[in-house]
Every structure is written in C-alpha cells, then in structure tokens.
Amino acid sequence: MGKQAWCQRKIAGWTHGGKRTGKAAAVLSALLACVLTLGLSGGSSAADSAEIAEESLTATQYSGFVAKPGRIASDLIAAADVDALAAEVDSLARQKQELESRFSIEYGRHESALLRIKESKKTIRVELDEILQSGSSRSRLDGMLARHEELIEDDKKLAQVLAKTQEELASQQLELVQKRRDLERLEARYAAQQREQALAKVQEVTRQLERNLGFRETVTFKCSTSKSLGSCLGEYPLEARIQTWIGEHYQKELSRDLEKTTGPVRLSSDWYTTTFSRDFVEASMSLQGTVTADVDVRAQVRPRKMMACAMLGAPAELCETQSVSLIVRSNKYGDQVLVNKKPYGSTPLSLMLDPGVYNIEVRYQGLTQKRTLTLDENRHINFVF
C-alpha cells in the first residue's frame, strides 16, 4: 500500500458519495495532488539519482578513490618490465572504453525512462480531465497510476545502475591515469638506465683503445742487382706496408680484449691516428735481386673521439660526453671499491666518469673508508688502512 493506494483512496473518496460529487475543485485538487505525488516524486527521484551519480563521480575523481600504484622496480629495469606495464596500460584503456560504451547505453536508457515518465504524467492529466468532465469510470486511471509507479521504480533502478557505472568509470579513469604515469616514469628510468649502460660501455671501450704496439714483420721484394742492399731498402715503399701492419695488429689486439664487449671487431682506418718508428734488424739480398728484411715497428695508436661509438653503434652524443679520469689506490690487496654504492672491483682502479659528485668507498676485511669528491678534472686518490 504505497502512493498509488493512497491516491486511489483519495480519488474514491471525492468521486463517490452524494454530497461530495459536486465539489469539482476539491476533486481536481486531490487528483492533481496524486499526480504530483507520484509523477513529480518519481521524476525528481530519477533526477536526484543522476545528480547523486554526478556528485559521486566528482568525489570519486578527487578524493574517494585510491589508485593502485604500478610496480616500479627499484633495481635494474628490464625491457620486459616496461612491456608488461605498457600491456597493463593498454588493457586498462580497453576496459575504460568498454565502461564508456556501457555508461552511454545506461545513460540512454535512463533518459528514455524519464521521457516515458513525462509522457505518463501527461496521459494521467488528460484522463483526470475526462473523469472530471464526464464522470467516466476510473479503472483506466487506476491502470495508468499503477503503470506510472512501475515506470518510476524502473527509473530508480536505471539511475542506480547508471550511478554505479559512473563510479566504476571514474575509478577506471583514475587507475588508468596512475598507470600511465607509472609507465612514463618507468620508461624514463629505463631510458636513463640504457643510456647509463651504453655510456659505461663506451667508456670501458674507450679506455682500451689507445695502444702502444711493438711487432716484427718480414718483407720480401725484387730489386735491381746493380743497386746496393741499402739503396734497395731505402727505396722500398715501406710506409704504406707499416700502416697496414699496424691496422692488422691493432685489430687483433682489440679483438682479443674487446670481443666479449663489442662482438666481432671491424675497424676503419678513419677511426684512429698512428705514429710509429721502424728499424731494419736483418736484411739480405740474393744474387737474383730478391731482398728479404725483418722490420721492427713501434707504434702508438690514438683513437678519434667517435671511435668507441662507431664500434658499438652507440649514439654519437655519448662520445661527446666530457669524461674525466678517476684513479683509486690503497695500501691493501684484495680490497673492494664502490662508487655511488656500485662495486667496481679492487684497487688499483681506473675509471672514466662524467663530471659530478661521487661517493667513494673502499672496503677491506670489515673496515670501510669513505670519501666524497667533486669530480671536475682527472683525480688520483689513495686510501690507507
């Protein structure tokens, strides 16, 4: 026995009985009161639900929802970590799109329900006018009132579903925003880590590129028997051969020392400069004019600035970094050096680092010595235990 029953009793009281049938104004007031009680309360119920949903969305957006933070590893970041978080962001974006579609559908249903309620009000008013004017049966009106109440209840349910969907959408949006921020931070950290690793590799390779070479090679060539051995050796174009030998020996040494770091070493003569000296240590000339001579070569190879990056296929800007040298020594064997908490092995230690502030630790048998220094030029520091 709700609002509908109350209205039916009111209408019955004013439309039946000898003394009351003449009070048309009172009857109309009672009927309109019923319509307003049912219709307006129902309409405002749906509207209030929509307003509550809207307020709920606003509150959820700014205070009522705690987003789940994405996992950002504090240690070394793998490409798989970035890919996994990116996949999670994509999944959340798809879920958000599905929620938006669902919200759009629910909103359309809610709007349609409000229109049906509005049309129901108009129909009931028309029926009331007809009853008052002609005194016709109120059975149709009873059915209209019952249907109107059903419409209102349906709209309440739709408004609740709409509000819930709206809250879910707001929560999903916040979580997506948080995950995207996590992804941006992770990608930035991963890029910085990759650059740091690439720079460390460039510096490691750079430290090993400058070489002093010493080797002996043998040359054999024809010379006129009318010339002396000294003249033949002096005229022979040895310089070009020496440059070839230096390149071969240089590549052989780098391949031996750097192949694990760089892979197969393939050098270009444009990547380095050389200075050398040479001496013939043994030479002979046959009666047919064949000269055989052993040549001792001492060469210094200096890499050009971009050589390490060219070898590694690294960005050229990594070789533009103005690195400085740090040499760490101590009076103990088997110690451990840490630079900014990263282990670098035992002393004596030579590092190429970017300018900046560094925390240096040397540990030996449970003892630790620390030093903080601003590295803006080549430095050589000693630790004494």
Secondary structure, 3 states (H helix, E strand, C coil): CCHHHHHHHHHHHHHCCCCCCCCHHHHHHHHHHHHHHHHHHHHHHHHHHHHHHHHHHHHHHHHHCCCCCCCCCCCCCCHHHHHHHHHHHHHHHHHHHHHHHHHHHHHHHHHHHHHHHHHHHHHHHHHHHHHHHHCCCCHHHHHHHHHHHHHHHHHHHHHHHHHHHHHHHHHHHHHHHHHHHHHHHHHHHHHHHHHHHHHHHHHHHHHCCCEEEEEEEEEEEECCCCCCHHHHHHHCCHHHHHHHHHHHHHHHHHHHHHHHHHCCCCCCHHHEEEEEEEEEEEEEECCCCEEEEEEEEEEEEEECCCHHHHHHCCCCHHHHCCCEEEEEEECCCCCEEEECCEEEECCCEEEEECCEEEEEEEEECCEEEEEEEEECCCEEEEECC
